[in-house]
């Protein structure tokens, strides 16, 4: 693999020096396409979020092609034909495109077909409408005394995948999860065999939600990356309805849907942030959004555009490309539903162009019934950024002055404090700041504290969890990210932090070990994934591929497991673990379910869903 990577990099360098040739072979044609359309961003710039060719070649042709056709790179790759997209995917990886099927042995026997009898034990991001990632002792079936005896029970390997990032739902004795290629699987919790599967049109990145309908049956809800929302019968996976909610050509869903009182709430982001890397692209006209659908029929009930006013032409770049504003303020994460107050909470990201708006880098509270804005809280003002700013030279499409890209990328979580019985919204930002907001006082700031230095991949990335005493915060501060000097701040060491819900005081911190990566490619120190909490224990996965259980009182590590190993999946597919990023692990009735693998931002790819349970030996 290393030799092939060296040859690939050398071949690409020679191609650049030669300037291409009209009589090139199909393999060389892929190199020319890469040079003309990809190399500008994938040449190892200072940000590190666009991996170089030496990193891309470790991916499968299918993963490259998915990124080009239905993923993050679609806005850039739309200028290429389907044949050109396939050619460059095969050239980068040095392998022909082939789809690995699931063997028949991966499916459960007929007598194990009953899949959804029993309660809904985990649904949506963080397990419930609050997004808090907390399970009580009865729900968890684990405690500080038993967690040290957790042992690996089975591993499910997603074919050809480089990411495992869909948080499963737990229904009865089934585990329902999405995947990078759009398949949704219902797995037997005890054995990992497949009870049913369904294929969506694009990646299912977010958590799976399940709700019980009037007749007592259960329905599975989720969205794919291309903004299709699905409702499936939980008993057998058959399609009930499918609705496309994106209105802009570059709209996408990277978060999770939430379901409450007959409504499905869907977050919308925009990949125009990537399209702006092309100096000829007229950036930008999109806005983040949230949509409410009728849970029975999939019809739209309301649509809230984060930036209310439409974008208009506000100028031209130095290369005479039109600039439009206001734009951006994407919603990367999941809606949090506050049943008592009738609110839906969203976190938003940066503007893509100037002038900036008050809705960017903000927490928004929407009326649950109408979608109208009730209040907003802005963490960082005047943040305008797009991927053109990643270039080491001055790109004409980068807003001036360049913003720091400090999204609220996580879902706000709603907690009830034990000491005064009051609710508090806790939200973290890529700036490294954590805020406590009062949901009864229009989001008034109760406290704030810094836990990270902050950067484009730094600070608080995917989330926070909490109980009635503390919020548990993971800090990334990814070493391959950047921030303009005027926004730089002095933070703390990447790791896990426990904050007192009353004072925001750091009760304890547990730094990510500095000596576990060694020479492993793509291994980084830091915690980007959301944690999960049970009484006495907080589970937190790291970018180094380790899953650790910390004592909630002290932060002491009670149990740990290195997921970056080779495994033969219970489904007959070879797999390997990698960086742990995105959602927190799922805990239910004595079992722990962990995703491993996150092949973005030059991190370690992987394709595993791992099940652990307590054993006596």
Secondary structure, DSSP 8 states (H G I E B T S, - for coil): -HHHHHHHHHHHHHHHHHT--TT--HHHHHHHHHHHHTTTTTTT-SS--S--HHHHTTS-HHHHHHHHHHSTTHHHHTTS-HHHHHHHHHHHHTS--------GGGB--GGG-----S-EEE-SGGGSTT---EE-HHHH---TTTGGGEEEEEEEE-TT-SB-----EEETTEEEE--TTSEEEEEETTT--EEEEEE-SS---S--EEEE-TTS-EEEEEE-TTSEEEEEETTT--EEEEEE---STTEE--S--EEETTEEEEEEEETHHHHTTSTTS-----B-EEEEEETTT--EEEEEESS-S--EEEEE-TTS-EEEES-B----S--EEETTTTEEEEE---BSSSS--TTTTEEEEEETTT--EEEEEESSSS-B--GGGGSSS--TTS-SS--------S--EEEE-TTT--EEEEEE-TTSEEEEEETTTTTEEEEEEE-S---TT-SS-S-EEE-SSEEEEEE---TT----GGG------SEEEEEETTT--EEEEEE--SSS-TT-TT--SS--S--EEETTEEEEE-TTSEEEEEETTT--EEEEEE--SEEE-TTS-EEE-----SS--EEETTEEEEEE-B-STT-----EEEEEEE---
